Amino acid sequence: MQCCISRCYFTEGRCRSPFRLLAEPVIIRRPYLGESLMIDRARLERYVTESRHRFEDLLGQMVGIPSISMDPAKAPDIRRMAEFARQVLTDLGADTQIVETGGYPIVSGGLMTGVHHPTVTIYNHMDVQPAQEPEWTQAPFAFKNKNGMYHGRGATDDKGPALSALFGARYAIEQGVPINVRFLWELEEEIGSPHFAAGLKNRMAIPRPDSVVVSDTIWLAKGKPAMPYGLRGLLGARLTLRTGTKDAHSGVTGGAARNPLGELMEVAHACVDAKTGKVKIPGFYQDVVEPTKAEIKSFLASGFQVKSFKQAYGFQTLRTNDPAEIMCRIWASPTFEVHGLTGGYHGPGVKTVVPGHGELKVSMRLVPNQTPEKVFGLLKRHVAKLNPNVKVEREGMLQPFKGLFEGPHVEAVKRAVKAGFGKEPAFIREGGSIGAVVTMQKAWKVPILFIGLSLPEHGYHAPNEHFDWGQASGGMKAFAHYFAELAKMGKG
């Protein structure tokens, strides 16, 4: 189906989208029957090529909305993003609504073909990280298309992948693949999904699917697709110590005055060995489930390269150069990280003061079967013994996740990604956290799979974030094939 394109703009509180110019909503062909369910690769290739301008136009408009969930001042932009997302899905022909949660909303829509067909929910998020780093070479929310390289905050995390999945779904439905596709676009993922569970309670607007596919993860490297089956959890904390009402002159008070920064550094040293990364908190490793031999074998077969890993993230040295150990460390082992120490003087030169207060910012990545609630208790007790004057406050928590490592859904992902990118993906764990995944697992108890499209060099959470047409177009093909694979499996 062909359509004309024009840029979206807001007029009198409403948004017009390129999908709006379709003569009518998606036309669903007669469903495929039985084993004849196949994707015509040549037709799909033409569709993807013809969709490029529409994709780039929509992505540019999405990137232009600074939907920073972490910044309360951006609340109007979050609402604007929700309205735009709703309009895009509605114009596609999806039955769409904005679901209120008590926090930022969720956009939920569906392309339904029949009650007897399997239903898959695609999860993405429309909120983004702040973009204040001085290394940005352009205005972060001024979208730039440089020969198929799409620059701007949110391009790869997660607006570009969301659109790739959307275009793949549109093709599958138009070709009569007997599957129901629902879209779940969150606007609080970057702040830990605090109201996502509340949104899922609205079962009329967000019904339980037969399976879920998430597109919010990163490959090992370009040309090396990797689909995670597990995510680490997260526990953040602030450790604060106040020993005075103000900073004091070290020449007058030094030696008698307590130094809160020094004491907090002592606490940090007692929590983690900075050279090895080994966590010293008693009981911290008690609930850790080590990866199986089959999992480690899959890690080793993934094509992970230490040199590429170092280059992608700008590392000069690592704690180890053994590939197997690095993979286990970043995917299947818990951590304790120090992110910042504040207090005292931070200007040029040295100002000889004894600070009156200090704050240590830390987090722990967790793995199955650790829980952030238990680990926070271990941290508080450990710090209390070390220094009873240090106040420990929790700053968000996410549970670890472990999904399917084998089975028909996993094989469907492998075949779909190979069809889209020409290479079967490695199945690994991922070191990051997605709070909504665990929430969906608890609420729905259905298979949750991942088809990520981002690359390390795309700059997740980093300055000069970008996406590219190669990943976008391959993603459209992979998703179209995945929906056909699910339709073959039928309604479970």
N, C-alpha and C positions, 0 to 999 in steps of 0.2 A: 504494500500500500504506500503510495506516495503522498507527501504533503508539503506545503510551502512552509517556509520558516521565517519568523520575525523575532526580534528580541523581546523578552518579557519585560513588562514594566508595570508599576503599581499606579492605578488610576482610581481615585475615589474609594480607596481602601481595598480594592480588589486587584488580583494579579492575573495577568494573561500569560499563558505559557505556549511554547511552540506546539505542544501536543494539542492545544486548544484549536489549532487550525486543521486538525483532521476533519474530514467531511463527516465522520461519524465515529463512535467508539470502536474499539477493536472488534473486528469481525472474526468470529470463531468458526473455523471450518468444521466439517463433519469429523468427529473424533476418529483417530486411527483405531484399528481393531487388532487385538491379539499380538502376535509376533511381528506383524507388519509395521509396528511402531518404530519408525526410524526418522532421523533428521537428514534431510537432503543437504549435503554439505555445500554444494555449489549454490543452491538457493540461499542458504544461510550466509555464505560469503558475500553474496550480492546485497543481502539485507544489511549486513554489518557495514559494508562500504557506503551504502546509501544513507545509513543512520549517523554517519560521522558528524555531519554538520549539526544535526539536532543534538547529538550528545555534547559537542563542544559548546553549543549555545547554552544549553541547560547548565552545564558545569560552570561556565563563566558567571551565570547569574547566581548560582548557589554560593560560589566562592565569594562573590561580592557582598554577601550578607554576613557580617561579623558575628556569628552566632556563638559567642564565647560564654559558655555556661558558668565558668568560674568567676566572671565579672558581673556583679549585680547591676551595674550600670548598663549592661547589654541586654537586659530583660526584654526591652521592646524589639531588639533584633532577633532574639530567640522566638518571640511570638511571630515576627515577620517570616522567619524561616519556616515555622510550622504552617503558616498560611500558604506559603509558596509550595511547600512539599505537598500539602493537601490538594492544591490546585493541579499540580503536575500529575498526581495519581488519578484525580478525578477526570482530567482531560484524557487520560489514557483509557478511561472506561471503567476504572476501579470504583467500587463503592467505598468511599473514604470518609473518615471523620477524624477530628482532633479530640483526643481522649485526655481529659483533665486528670491530674494525678495528686493535686495538692502542692506540687512544685511546678517544674516545667513540663509541658504536655508531651504526649506520644502521638505520632501520626500513624493511624492504622487504616489499611485499605486492602481490598481483595479483588482479584479477577477470578470469578467462580464459574466453573463449567458444568458442574453436576454434583449432586450430593453423594453419588456412589463413587466418585473419583477421589484419589488421595489428595490431601491438602498439605502443602509445605509452606511454612512461614520463613521469609527472608528477613533477617535482622541486620540493620545498619544503624548508624547514628548520624545526626545532622548537626550536633554541637561540635565545637572545635576548641583547641588550646589557645591561650593568649599568644600574641605574636609581637613581643616587645624587644626581641634580641637585636642588638646593633648590627649583627652580621647580615641582616636582610638586605638584599641588593635591589629590592623594589618594595613598593607599598604592599603589605601582606594581603590585603583584600582587594587589590586591583588586579584582577585575573589577566594573565598573559599567556597566549598560545604561541609558543616558539617552535614551529614546525612539528607539531604533535607532542610537544612537552608542555604540560599544563601547570603553570606556576601560580601559587597562591595558597594561603592557609586553608586547610580542609580539602585540598585537591585529592590527596591520597588517603587522608584520615578524616572522614570516611565517605566524602560525597562522591568522588569518582567511582569507587567500587560499588556504591549504592546504585548509581546510574547504570553501570555495566550489568548488574543483576536485573535491573528494571527492563533494560532493552532485551536481555536474554529471555526474560519472562514474556515480554510482549510478543516476541517471535514465536515462542513455543505455543502460546495461546492462539495466535493467529493461524498457526498451522494445524490446529485441531488436536494438539496433544491433550489427552484426557486427564488434566490435573488442575487443581485449584491452587492458585498462588496468592498468598497473603504477604503484605509488606508491613513491617514493624520498624518504624524510624523513630529512634529515641532522641531526646534533646538534653540528656543529663549524663551521658556515658562518661564524659571527661571529668566529672566530679563524683564518680562512684555509683551512679544510678540510685540515689537515695529514695526516689519515689516510684521506681519502676514496678516494684511488687504491688504497690497500690493500684497502678494502672492496669495490671493484669487481672485484677479482681473484677474489672468490667468485662464480663465474659460475653456480653452481647457485642461489644465493640471489638474485643480481642479474643476470639474463640480459640479453643485448644486445637492445634493442628495434629497431623500424624507424624510430622518430623519438622526439624528446624535446620536451616543452613545460615551460617554467619559469615559475612564477608568483611572482616576487620582485622586481618592478620598479615604477616610479612613473610615473603619467601626467603630462602637462604641466600640467593643471589639471582641475578638476571639469567634466565635459561635454566634455573634449578627450582622448579615449583616445589613447595613444601606446604602441607596441610596439617595443622596441629590437631591432636585429639585430646590435648590437655593444656591447662593454663595454670600458672601459679596464682596463689592468692596474695593479698596485700594487707599489711597492718602498718599504719603510720602513727607516729607519736612525737610529741614535743616534751622535752625535758627542760624544765626551767628552775633556776636557782637565783634567789634574791638574797643578798647578804648586806645590802645597804640601801639607803634612800637615794643615793647619787654616786657618781664617780668621784674618786678621791685622788689626791696627789700622791704618787708612789714614793716620792722622796720624803714625805711627811708621815705616811701611814704604812708604806710597804714593809712587810715582815710581820706586822701585827694584824693587818687587815686580811680577811679571807679573799681569795680571788675566785669568783664563780666560774670564770672561763677555764681556769686551770682545773678546778674540781670537776667540771663537766667533761673535760678531756680525759680525766682519770676514770670517770664513769664509762665513757665510750670505750676506753682501752680495756676495761673489765668486762665489756659486753662482746667485743669482737677483736680477734687478732687481725690487725689491719694488713699485715703482710700475706697471710694465708687465706683470710676470709672466714676462718673457723669461728663459729659463734660460741661464746663462753657462758651463756645464760643456762643455768642448771635446768635440765629437762627439755631443752629446746628441741632436740632431735628425737625425743622419745616416740613420737607418733609418725615419723617420716617413713613412708613406704618406698623402698628402693625400686628403681625401674627393673623390669624383668629382663632376662637374657634376650627374649624376642624384641623387646623395646630397644635395648642397646644395639642389637643387630640392625634394627631399622635406622637408628641414629647413624651408625657407621656407614650404612648404605646411602645416606642422604646426599653425599657429595659435599659436605661441609668442609670449607678450607680456612685454615687459620689466617693465612695472608689476606684473603678477601674480607674476613671478619674484621681484622685490624684496620684495613683500608676504609671499609664502609663506615666505621665509627670513629676513625681518627686516632686509634690507639698507637702509642709508640712501643709500649711493652705490656705484657699480661702477667698474671700470677702463674700461669703455666702455658706451655706451647704444645701440650699434648692434645690432639683433636678430640679424642674420646673423653678426656677429663673436662675439656672446655664445654662440650655438648652437655655432659651431665650437670656441670655447674650452672649453665645458663637456662637449662630446660627442666631439670628434675631435682635440683637441690635448693634448699632454703638459703636465704641470705640475711645479713644485717648490714644496712648501708647508712652512712652518715652523709646527710645532704647539706647541712649548713650549721654554722655556729655564729650566733649574733650576740652583740654586747660590746661594750668598750668602744675603742676608736677604730674607724675604718678609713680615715682620710689618708692623704699622702704623708710619707715620713712616719715618725714614731712619736706619739703623744704619751707621755709617761703618767698614765692614770691607772688606778686600780678600779675596774668596773664594779658598779653596784649590783648588777644583775647580768645573767647570761641565759641563752636559750639554745639548746641542741635539738636539731631537727633530724629525725631518723625514720627509717622504715624497714620492714622485714618482708621479703617475698617468701611465701609459704607454699608447701606442696602437700598432696594427699598423704596422710590423713590429718595433717595439722589443722587447727582451727584458730582464727584470729582471737577469739574470746579467750581461749586457754593460754595462748602465747602472750597476750597482753597481761594476764595475771602473772605469768612467769616473769615478765619484764618488770612489773611493778614490785614484786617481792624481791627480785634481785637488786634493783636500784635502791629500795628501802634499806637493805642490809649494807649496801655500799655507802650510801649517803642519805640519811633520813630527811634531810632538808630539801632534797630535789623533788619537785612536783612532776608527776608523770601524767600527761593527758593524751587520750587517744584522738587521732586525727583520721578517721575513716578506716573501714576494713572491708575486705572482699575475700570470699571463700575461694579456695583452690577448686579446680574442676578437672575431672578425668572422664573422658567420653569413650566412644567406641574405637577400638584399635583394629578390629576385624569384623567381618560380616557383610551382608549385602549392601548396606548403605555406604560402607567404606569402599567396596568394589565399585559402586556407582560413581563415587567421587573420583576414583582413580581413572575410570574410563572417560568420564566427562572432561577432566583436566587434560588428559592426553589428547582428546579430540580437539580441545580448544587451543592447546599450546604445543602439541607434538611430543610431549614427554610426560610419562607417568610421574605423579608427585611422590615425594618421600612423605612418610607419616612420622611426625615428630611431636614433641611437646613445645609449647611456647612459653617464654619466661614472663610475658606480660600478664595482665589481668583484665577481664571483662566482667564486671559485676552482673550484668543482665543475663549472662549465660547460666550462671548458677541459679539465678532466680527462675529462669524458664525451666531449668532441669527440675527444680523442686515443685514448681506449680504444675507442670504438664507431664513429666516423666515420659518423655518421648526422645527418640534419637536426635542428637544435636551434632551436626557436622559443620566443617569449615571449608570454605573456598575463598581463601584470601588472594588478593591481587597486587598488593604493594611490594615494593622492593626496598632493601636497606638504604639505597642511595636516594630514595624518594623523600627521606627526611621526616619521618613520624615525629611529631612534637618538636621539630627542629626548625631553625631558620631556613628560608628558601625551599620550603616544602613544595613538591611537585608530583604529578602523575604523568603517565604517557599513553599514547594511543596504542602502542603494542600491547600493553597490559590491559587496557580498556577493551580493545577489540577481541583479544583472546578470551577475556572474561565473559563477554557477551556469548561467544561460541560455547564456552565451557558450561555456562549456566543453561543455555538452551538444551544442550545434550544432557545435563543433569536432570532437568525436568522430564525429559523423555525417558531417562533411566528410571526415575521414580514412578512414572506412569506404568512402565512395564511391571514393576513390583506390585502394583495394585494397592488397594486400601487395606492396610494391615490392622 
